[in-house]
Amino acid sequence: VERALRVLDGAIMVLCGVAGVQSQSITVDRQMKRYQVPRIAFINKLDRTGAEPFRVIDDLRDKLNLNAAPVQIPIGLEDKIEGVVDLVSMKALYSVGEHGEIIEEKEIPDELIELAKEKRWEMIERLGEVDDDIAELFLMEEEPDLHTLKAAIRKTTIAQTFTPVFMGSAFKNKSIQPMLDGVASYLPSPLEKKNIALDLNNKEAEIVLKGDAESPLCALAFKLEDGQYGQLTYIRVYQGTISKGEMIRNTTTGKKAKVGRLVRMHADDMEEVDQVGTGEICALFGIDCSSGDTFCLDGDSNFNPAMMSMYVPEPVISLALIPKNKSEVSGNFSKALQRFQKEDPTFRIHTDPESKQQIISGMGELHLEVYVERMRREYKVECSTGLPQVNFREGITKRVDFNYLHKKQSGGSGQYGRVIGHMEPMTREEVQEHGGKEFVFVNDCIGNSMPPEYISAVEKGFEEQVKEGLLVGYPILGIKVTLTDGQAHAVDSSELAFRLAAKGAFREAFRKASPIVLEPIMAVQVEVPDEYQGPAVGSINKRRGIIQDTEMRDGYSIVRCLVPLAEMFGYTTTLRSLTQAKGEFSMEFHEYSPMNKGDQKKLEDEYEKKRQEKNKN
């Protein structure tokens, strides 16, 4: 979803007419807002028992904080659904024919006229909150004409201040065509979307892409597939055109390639094309690249763009992966790992320096299980996995000053460097202000007591040290180091000496800054039948969970809570046994939070024991 939303100009947010806004809906909403993707909403499954579209609209407003209003109301619900009333044109649209392929326009049924007027007025009121022209008409109690109303919905949808809500049933083919008309009427074209690239020839300065066919090519590879004809690379063309037979250049790696086959994808079908233009999505065969790479035409050396990178969260869980047949390590096993890493930026691989095992990291237990299963199914490699390892982090809780001298004399030129300053924790707001950087270095030195050429060495020393904490060996989050002064020696000072001085100063100050271990906290949503609510809540409490919200809906209890990731291993089996396999849950990373002192002490003791054993060897 993350990769797809990165390249879209608009989206349809599909919601269940019975369940409403679910945990995955909240995740997708957050991703849409991150990439500023305008959306229309479609309430699906109105043919199901218990469908309540207006309750779903309330969920959109309350849970997603969207200015949502219906542009349609259903004609019948559950097994009696026949079509919708269009509140913009005030016409009834019936889906008829064997597959609902024919839309018949009629007058609104008498029993729905009052409801249609009420919901139309509600839509105009909501529009009036974000559009001045509609607000003026609303206050004067005048009806906007069709053209004015459509223009206002389009303008506010693109500005992401209003979300028009459509309704229907995809399974029964009811009211799908009016929703698709809404895509054409209210979502932006590629020419209306502002797209930014970075100019690699000009220190990554931002450039606005024009989005026309005459401009130089700029395309982004956002998805990879391993098909029978080799790697299939999905690309979105942001500017210019790409044609069969042209030479293109990967601006990320500098590699050049010839466009052999160019296809437009229609689900599983491929349509061979000779050229693809601005705003289109197509696929290339035989191009060696990774997800997130940018392409331009080979001949234009003055144009060297890179698209803004996709947001890639840090992995929160790791597993040791061991192939059962050792002979496969260099064959399909390695091939599969390389393929998965190219496809998915959140999937990471590294080799443990002590055990020499392959460690895979990802966003959750299920995420990694899927790749282990794919390895078995697609690459015929049977693997066993070690115990899950949580990726903890470290932090500090108070400001500490440092004044550290690194001095070493061993014949000839020695090492000398003094660094003076302070280090302090950063809040989440401060981290966001610095573009998400967890480590910030500030040079506040005045005068020349600290030679300028050694400042970068000091910064590098601190930066290297925060990658491995002193408590349990994990990276340190949210730390700001300010250098206020220093001292150099005319002969013995060097970049190495100041880098080592910075590391020594950090180690000394870190212990005094009341360091803590941070554990990943997951936002969990558990859905169980009402009769199992008690056992479900009890199982969350046992796992140190904090209940945020509970909701009763249509015989189901929905429990939203925050739980440490370390406590969630094996919860799928526990929940199934508690609810006779009727319960389910979903989770996503929420934040890092301080660990309790008892568990932190255990981790520190284990880390110290491993470190001592390593030193002995």
Order of alpha helices (4+ residues) and beta strands (2+ residues): alpha-beta-alpha-beta-alpha-beta-beta-beta-beta-beta-alpha-alpha-alpha-beta-alpha-beta-beta-beta-beta-beta-beta-beta-beta-beta-beta-beta-beta-beta-beta-alpha-beta-beta-alpha-beta-beta-beta-beta-beta-alpha-beta-alpha-beta-alpha-beta-alpha-beta-beta-alpha-beta-alpha
